[in-house]
Amino acid sequence: MTAAYATARAVKRLVWVGSAFGVAVILSPGSPLAIAGFVFCAVMLAAVIDGFGVLLAALTVRAAIREYRFGTARPAIRFRVRNAQVSLGLPVGYWINYKPVSTGRHTLILLGGVLANLAVAGIALAAAAPRAIASSLAVICVAHAVEELMPVRWKDGRSSAGDQLLHLRSHRLLVEMDDFWVNRHSRVLSPDRTNRVLAAYRDGDLAARLNAHLLAMMLRREGRVAELLEVHARSAAPDEKTLDEAYRGAFVELEWNVLAFAGLPVAEADRAAVRLEQLPRFSRPDRRVWLAVTLALARLRQGRFTEVEPLCADALAGELEPDKRAQALATVVLARRALGQPYAELLAEAQRLSPADDLVAEAAALEAVRDLWP
């Protein structure tokens, strides 16, 4: 598969160079500087058309968009439209995240940018514009569409439309994982579903890799400790070059789900703590707060109980989702109990907020044992 990606990247470069050369021929005998400027502007325009074509396709098929990011990983503008987080930056790539839809609608969304560029190319050729300009713009738009159909992946987790079309199985996995997440408080287990996701993870499937935190939760719920530790060991921590905050946020969730296993070996807790400490700083305050809570759970599993509550202080002082607040409270409860400090009020609040959560259940179970054998 690596050779296939290398070949696709080489073809993509050839398409780009070929389109630039074609534009130079069409616009000759213009000045080289003017031709270079036109190529640059046309390439940026094609990227804009691609990004917003996908967005338009998603809106057309009524996909529930969770996040849309156009441009760089560090956006210049960030705002919300209803339930969707929107980030805008320089026109270099895009990212769209939406709730699972049918495979047919997912395919249409993937092709949205390609079809938009082909449509603009057709409009340019039909418009009453100078022939050389119209033809050159059409060449760039068609080339961008062809490039997007090449199966390519980037280090930040993004992949081209062509790559995603070749891996539609990933979309079906996403639907299954989303169903698991929506029903995560149910105690009904589905080992067959877990086996499918685990097999895809071992095969290097992108969707399974990017959602390793959900796989870890599945394995933990089913008591499959060896496979849980395998996923933990094989999931590499994002480095400074991995700028995608959503991917790093998912990695923190992976560590949480591993650390939430009550019988976790100390060596695995040590591994998790080192990874969390080495993560680049998050720009979003809520993600920084949850990173601190996850590190607090690592300290709990390491037996460093006095460090737990200070790490959870910001989380408990601020606004958190009920489930996450309950998890932070349960982490503090377990640390206080180990230190012989009062915790009854915190446990009661955690049980009220999320009685079905695994960590809350662990804290409550220990309390039940204490009541039986004071």
C-alpha positions in Angstrom: 0.0 0.0 0.0 2.9 2.3 0.7 4.1 1.9 -2.9 0.7 2.7 -4.2 0.6 5.9 -2.2 4.1 6.9 -3.4 3.0 6.3 -7.0 -0.2 8.4 -6.5 1.9 11.2 -5.1 4.2 11.0 -8.0 1.3 11.1 -10.5 -0.2 14.0 -8.6 3.1 16.0 -9.0 3.2 15.2 -12.7 -0.4 16.4 -13.1 0.4 19.6 -11.3 3.6 20.2 -13.3 1.8 19.3 -16.6 -1.0 21.7 -15.9 1.4 24.5 -15.1 3.3 23.8 -18.3 0.0 23.7 -20.3 -1.0 27.1 -18.9 2.4 28.5 -19.8 1.9 27.3 -23.4 -1.6 28.7 -23.6 -0.7 32.1 -22.2 2.6 32.5 -24.1 4.1 34.8 -25.1 3.1 36.5 -21.8 5.7 37.4 -19.3 6.9 34.5 -17.0 6.1 36.6 -13.9 2.5 37.1 -15.1 2.1 33.5 -16.0 3.4 32.4 -12.6 1.1 34.8 -10.8 -1.9 33.5 -12.8 -1.0 29.8 -12.0 -0.7 30.7 -8.3 -4.0 32.5 -8.1 -5.8 29.8 -10.2 -4.4 27.0 -7.9 -5.6 28.9 -4.8 -9.0 29.4 -6.5 -9.3 25.7 -7.3 -8.5 24.9 -3.6 -11.3 27.2 -2.5 -13.7 25.6 -5.0 -12.7 22.2 -3.7 -13.3 23.0 -0.1 -16.6 24.8 -0.5 -17.8 22.3 -3.1 -17.5 19.5 -0.4 -19.3 21.8 2.1 -22.1 22.5 -0.5 -22.5 18.8 -1.2 -22.7 18.0 2.5 -25.4 20.7 2.9 -27.2 19.4 -0.2 -27.5 15.8 1.2 -28.5 17.3 4.6 -25.5 15.8 6.5 -25.3 17.0 10.1 -22.0 18.8 10.1 -20.0 18.8 13.3 -16.9 20.7 12.2 -15.7 22.4 9.1 -12.2 23.7 8.8 -10.9 25.4 5.7 -7.3 26.2 5.5 -4.4 25.7 7.9 -4.5 24.0 11.3 -4.1 27.3 13.0 -7.2 29.3 11.7 -7.4 33.0 11.5 -11.2 33.0 12.2 -13.2 30.5 14.3 -17.0 30.6 15.0 -20.0 28.4 15.4 -23.0 28.0 13.1 -25.7 26.2 15.1 -24.0 23.0 16.2 -21.1 23.2 13.8 -17.6 24.6 14.6 -16.2 26.6 11.6 -12.6 27.5 11.2 -11.2 29.6 8.3 -7.5 30.1 7.4 -5.3 30.2 4.3 -6.7 28.1 1.4 -4.5 25.0 1.9 -6.7 22.0 2.3 -9.9 21.5 4.3 -11.4 19.2 6.9 -15.1 18.3 7.3 -16.6 16.1 10.0 -20.2 15.1 10.0 -22.4 12.5 11.6 -22.5 9.2 9.7 -24.7 9.1 6.6 -25.5 6.5 4.1 -22.7 5.3 1.8 -24.3 6.9 -1.2 -24.6 10.3 0.4 -21.0 9.9 1.8 -19.8 9.3 -1.8 -21.6 12.4 -3.1 -19.9 14.5 -0.4 -16.5 13.1 -1.3 -17.0 14.0 -4.9 -18.4 17.5 -4.1 -15.0 19.2 -4.6 -14.2 17.3 -7.7 -17.5 18.0 -9.3 -17.4 21.7 -8.3 -14.0 22.1 -10.0 -15.2 20.3 -13.2 -18.3 22.6 -13.2 -16.2 25.7 -12.9 -14.0 24.5 -15.7 -17.1 24.1 -17.9 -18.4 27.5 -17.0 -15.1 29.1 -17.7 -15.0 27.6 -21.2 -18.6 28.7 -21.9 -18.2 32.2 -20.5 -17.6 35.2 -22.6 -14.0 35.6 -21.4 -10.7 35.8 -23.2 -10.0 32.4 -24.6 -6.5 32.0 -23.2 -7.6 33.0 -19.6 -10.7 30.7 -19.7 -8.8 27.7 -21.1 -6.0 28.2 -18.5 -8.4 28.3 -15.6 -10.2 25.2 -16.9 -6.9 23.4 -17.1 -6.0 24.2 -13.5 -9.5 23.3 -12.2 -9.5 19.9 -14.1 -6.0 19.2 -12.9 -7.1 19.9 -9.3 -10.0 17.5 -9.7 -7.7 14.8 -11.0 -5.2 15.4 -8.2 -8.0 15.0 -5.6 -9.0 11.7 -7.1 -5.4 10.4 -6.5 -5.3 8.1 -3.4 -3.1 10.2 -1.1 -2.8 10.5 2.7 -1.2 13.3 4.8 0.6 13.1 8.1 -2.2 15.0 9.9 -4.7 12.3 9.2 -6.4 13.9 6.2 -6.8 11.8 3.0 -7.9 12.7 -0.5 -11.3 12.0 -1.9 -9.8 9.3 -4.1 -8.3 7.5 -1.1 -11.6 7.6 0.8 -13.4 6.3 -2.2 -11.1 3.3 -2.3 -11.8 2.7 1.4 -15.5 3.0 1.7 -15.3 0.2 4.2 -14.0 2.9 6.5 -17.2 4.7 6.2 -19.2 1.6 7.2 -16.9 1.3 10.2 -17.6 4.9 11.1 -21.3 4.2 11.1 -20.8 1.2 13.4 -18.5 3.2 15.8 -20.9 6.1 15.8 -23.7 3.7 16.8 -21.5 2.4 19.6 -20.8 6.0 20.8 -24.5 7.0 20.7 -25.4 3.9 22.8 -22.2 3.9 24.9 -24.2 3.8 28.2 -25.9 0.6 27.2 -24.5 -2.5 28.8 -25.3 -4.6 25.7 -22.0 -5.8 24.2 -21.3 -6.6 20.5 -18.1 -8.7 20.2 -18.7 -9.1 16.5 -18.6 -5.4 15.9 -15.5 -5.1 18.1 -13.8 -7.8 16.1 -14.5 -6.0 12.8 -13.2 -2.7 14.1 -10.1 -4.4 15.6 -9.4 -6.3 12.4 -9.6 -3.0 10.4 -7.3 -1.3 13.0 -4.7 -4.1 12.6 -5.0 -3.7 8.8 -4.1 0.0 9.1 -7.6 1.3 8.2 -7.6 5.1 8.6 -11.1 5.3 10.2 -10.2 2.7 12.8 -6.8 4.3 13.5 -8.3 7.8 14.0 -11.0 6.3 16.3 -8.8 4.1 18.3 -10.3 5.6 21.5 -13.6 4.1 20.6 -12.0 0.7 19.9 -10.3 1.0 23.3 -13.6 1.6 25.0 -15.2 -1.4 23.2 -12.3 -3.7 24.3 -12.3 -2.4 27.9 -16.1 -2.9 28.2 -15.7 -6.5 27.0 -12.8 -7.2 29.3 -10.4 -7.9 26.4 -7.3 -6.7 28.3 -4.6 -8.2 26.1 -6.1 -6.6 22.9 -6.6 -3.3 24.8 -2.9 -3.1 25.7 -2.0 -4.1 22.1 -4.0 -1.1 20.7 -2.4 1.1 23.3 1.1 0.0 22.4 0.5 0.3 18.6 -1.0 3.8 18.8 1.8 6.2 18.3 1.5 9.6 20.0 1.1 12.7 17.8 4.3 14.7 17.5 4.9 18.4 16.9 4.4 17.9 13.2 0.9 16.5 13.7 -0.9 19.8 14.0 -4.4 18.5 13.8 -6.0 19.2 17.2 -8.9 16.9 16.6 -6.5 14.0 16.1 -4.6 14.9 19.3 -7.9 15.2 21.1 -8.8 11.7 20.0 -5.5 10.5 21.2 -6.2 11.9 24.7 -9.5 10.1 24.6 -7.6 6.9 23.8 -5.4 7.3 26.8 -8.4 8.0 29.0 -10.1 4.8 27.9 -7.0 2.8 28.6 -6.5 4.4 32.0 -10.1 3.9 32.9 -9.4 0.1 33.1 -9.3 -0.5 36.8 -6.6 -3.2 36.7 -4.2 -1.4 34.4 -0.6 -2.4 35.0 1.5 0.5 36.3 3.9 0.2 33.3 1.0 1.1 31.0 0.0 4.0 33.2 3.6 5.2 33.0 3.5 4.9 29.2 0.3 6.9 29.1 1.6 9.6 31.4 4.7 10.1 29.3 2.7 10.4 26.1 0.3 12.9 27.7 3.1 15.0 29.1 4.8 15.2 25.6 1.7 16.3 23.7 1.9 19.8 22.1 -0.3 22.4 23.8 -3.9 22.6 22.7 -5.3 26.0 21.6 -8.8 25.2 22.8 -9.3 25.6 26.6 -11.7 22.7 26.9 -9.1 20.3 25.4 -6.4 21.6 27.7 -8.6 21.0 30.7 -9.4 17.5 29.6 -5.8 16.7 29.0 -5.1 17.7 32.6 -7.9 15.5 33.9 -6.6 12.5 31.8 -3.1 13.1 33.2 -4.7 13.1 36.7 -6.2 9.7 36.0 -2.7 8.5 34.9 -1.3 9.8 38.2 -4.1 7.9 40.0 -3.1 4.6 38.3 0.6 5.4 39.1 -0.3 5.7 42.8 0.7 9.4 42.9 -2.5 10.3 44.6 -1.5 13.8 45.9 -1.1 15.1 42.4 -4.6 14.1 41.2 -6.9 16.8 42.6 -4.7 19.8 41.6 -4.8 18.5 38.0 -8.6 18.4 38.2 -9.1 21.8 39.8 -9.7 23.7 36.6 -12.1 21.1 35.3 -14.2 21.2 38.4 -14.1 25.0 38.6 -15.3 25.4 35.0 -18.1 24.2 32.8 -17.9 20.6 31.6 -20.3 18.2 29.9 -22.1 16.2 32.6 -20.3 12.9 31.6 -16.9 14.5 31.7 -17.6 16.3 35.0 -18.7 13.0 36.5 -15.4 11.4 35.3 -13.3 14.2 36.8 -15.2 13.9 40.1 -14.8 10.1 40.1 -11.0 10.6 39.6 -10.8 12.9 42.6 -13.0 10.6 44.6 -10.7 7.6 44.0 -7.6 9.7 44.9 -9.2 11.1 48.1 -10.3 7.6 49.2 -6.7 6.4 48.8 -5.5 9.4 50.9 -8.2 8.9 53.6 -9.9 12.2 52.8 -13.7 12.9 52.6 -15.3 12.4 49.3 -19.0 11.4 49.8 -20.4 14.7 48.3 -18.2 14.4 45.2 -19.3 10.8 44.7 -22.9 11.7 45.1 -22.7 14.4 42.5 -20.8 12.1 40.1 -23.5 9.4 40.4 -26.2 12.0 39.8 -24.5 13.3 36.7 -23.5 10.0 35.0 -24.5 6.9 37.0 -23.6 4.5 34.1 -20.1 5.8 33.6 -17.4 3.1 34.1 -15.1 5.2 36.4 -18.1 6.4 38.4 -19.1 2.8 38.8 -15.6 1.9 39.9 -15.7 4.6 42.6 -19.2 3.5 43.7 -18.2 -0.1 43.9 -15.3 0.7 46.1 -17.7 2.7 48.3 -20.0 -0.3 48.5 -17.1 -2.6 49.6 -16.1 -0.1 52.3 -19.7 -0.1 53.6 -19.6 -3.9 53.8 -16.2 -4.1 55.4 -15.5 -0.7 57.2 
